[in-house]
């Protein structure tokens, strides 16, 4: 048993179940990025957190993993093409740090991935999303919601505050840095 004091659930909106978003194209921005070791520790991938910035799923997060350091050359080539698509979409063609890609509007194409075993034999315990494409956001970018406007939208999570860590050794590109 745990003493909760006097918790009044009427004062706090309940957490919603945040399952995957439907397949489609969404205006978004990258709000976080980090190099992480692969499960096999044979390489590293760039983990990118995208936040949808407009529409009915505004505020929702979708992730991408770019395997920039991997023993499989084809895997690295695919990741480099994905990074190039992101760079072209945000208008920054020469990147030295993934932070340069943060908070810049772009359009992402999201696919729905059902739970179960995929064609490669990997098992997923739950439905999820995968980002399959990035392109330039045409027209005027949606403005970020203010805190007061966000509070007036029940059921939509507040935008995440991007983590901005100091860059690792400036001489190494982000995909070559050791994961902390």
C-alpha positions in Angstrom: 0.0 0.0 0.0 1.2 3.5 -0.8 -0.1 6.7 0.8 -1.0 9.1 -2.0 -2.1 12.0 0.2 -5.2 13.4 -1.4 -5.0 12.8 -5.2 -8.0 14.2 -7.0 -8.2 12.6 -10.5 -10.9 15.2 -11.4 -8.1 17.8 -11.4 -5.8 15.8 -13.9 -6.8 14.7 -17.4 -6.3 11.0 -17.8 -3.4 9.7 -19.9 -4.6 8.5 -23.3 -3.4 5.4 -25.1 -1.0 6.6 -27.7 -1.0 3.9 -30.3 0.5 4.5 -33.7 -0.8 7.3 -36.0 -2.6 6.2 -39.2 -0.4 5.9 -42.3 -0.1 9.1 -44.2 1.9 12.3 -44.6 2.4 14.7 -41.7 4.1 18.1 -41.2 6.7 17.5 -38.5 10.0 18.6 -37.1 12.9 16.7 -35.5 13.0 17.6 -31.8 15.7 15.2 -30.6 18.5 13.1 -32.0 21.1 10.8 -30.4 23.6 8.2 -31.6 23.0 4.8 -30.0 24.7 1.5 -30.2 23.0 -1.2 -32.3 21.6 -4.3 -30.4 24.6 -6.3 -31.6 27.1 -3.5 -30.7 28.5 -3.8 -34.2 27.6 -0.3 -35.1 25.5 2.8 -34.3 22.3 4.4 -35.5 21.1 7.9 -35.4 17.8 7.9 -33.4 15.6 10.8 -34.6 12.4 11.9 -32.7 9.9 13.7 -34.9 7.0 15.7 -33.6 3.9 16.2 -35.7 3.3 19.9 -35.8 -0.2 20.3 -37.3 -3.5 18.4 -37.8 -5.4 16.0 -35.6 -2.3 14.3 -34.4 -0.4 17.5 -33.5 2.0 16.9 -30.7 2.4 13.1 -31.4 5.9 11.6 -31.7 7.3 9.3 -34.4 10.8 7.9 -34.5 13.3 7.0 -37.1 16.6 5.1 -36.9 19.3 5.7 -39.5 22.0 3.0 -39.4 24.9 5.2 -40.3 27.6 3.0 -38.8 27.0 -0.7 -39.7 29.1 -3.6 -41.0 26.5 -4.0 -43.8 27.4 -1.5 -46.6 23.9 -1.6 -48.1 22.4 -0.7 -44.7 24.8 2.3 -44.4 23.9 3.4 -48.0 20.2 3.3 -47.2 20.8 5.4 -44.0 22.9 7.9 -45.9 20.1 8.3 -48.5 17.6 8.8 -45.7 19.8 11.4 -44.1 20.2 13.1 -47.4 16.4 13.2 -47.8 16.1 14.9 -44.4 18.8 17.4 -45.2 17.2 18.3 -48.5 13.8 18.6 -46.8 15.0 21.1 -44.2 17.3 22.9 -46.6 20.6 22.2 -44.9 22.9 20.2 -47.3 26.1 20.2 -45.2 25.6 18.9 -41.7 28.2 18.6 -39.0 25.9 17.9 -36.1 22.4 16.4 -36.0 21.3 19.4 -33.8 21.3 21.4 -37.1 18.3 19.4 -38.2 16.2 20.2 -35.1 13.1 22.4 -35.1 12.9 22.7 -38.9 9.6 21.9 -40.5 9.4 19.0 -43.0 6.9 16.5 -44.3 7.2 12.9 -43.2 5.5 9.9 -44.8 4.5 7.4 -42.0 3.5 3.8 -42.5 1.5 1.7 -40.1 3.3 -1.5 -39.0 1.0 -4.1 -37.4 2.1 -6.3 -34.5 3.4 -9.8 -35.5 6.3 -11.2 -37.4 7.6 -9.4 -40.5 9.1 -10.9 -43.6 12.6 -10.9 -42.0 11.4 -12.9 -39.1 11.4 -10.0 -36.6 8.6 -10.0 -34.0 6.9 -6.9 -32.8 4.8 -7.0 -29.7 2.6 -4.1 -30.7 1.5 -2.0 -33.6 3.9 0.8 -34.5 4.9 3.4 -37.1 7.9 3.7 -39.4 8.9 6.8 -41.3 9.4 5.9 -44.9 10.0 9.3 -46.5 11.0 12.9 -45.9 10.4 15.9 -48.1 10.2 19.7 -48.0 7.1 21.1 -46.4 5.4 23.2 -49.1 3.8 26.5 -48.2 3.9 28.2 -44.9 5.1 26.1 -42.0 2.5 25.7 -39.2 3.3 27.8 -36.2 4.1 26.0 -33.0 1.3 26.0 -30.5 1.7 28.3 -27.5 1.4 26.9 -24.0 -2.0 28.5 -23.5 -3.3 27.3 -26.9 -2.0 23.8 -26.1 -3.7 23.7 -22.7 -7.0 24.5 -24.5 -6.7 21.3 -26.5 -7.6 18.4 -24.3 -6.2 15.0 -25.2 -3.2 16.5 -27.2 0.1 16.2 -25.3 2.2 19.3 -24.8 5.1 19.5 -27.2 8.3 17.9 -26.0 11.1 20.1 -25.1 14.1 19.1 -27.2 17.1 17.8 -25.3 20.2 19.8 -26.4 23.3 18.2 -25.1 26.7 19.7 -25.8 28.1 18.2 -28.9 30.8 15.5 -28.5 34.2 16.0 -30.0 33.6 18.5 -32.8 36.1 16.8 -35.1 34.0 13.7 -35.4 30.6 13.6 -37.3 27.6 12.7 -35.2 27.4 9.2 -36.6 31.0 8.5 -35.6 30.8 9.7 -32.0 30.5 7.2 -29.2 27.1 6.9 -27.7 27.1 8.2 -24.1 
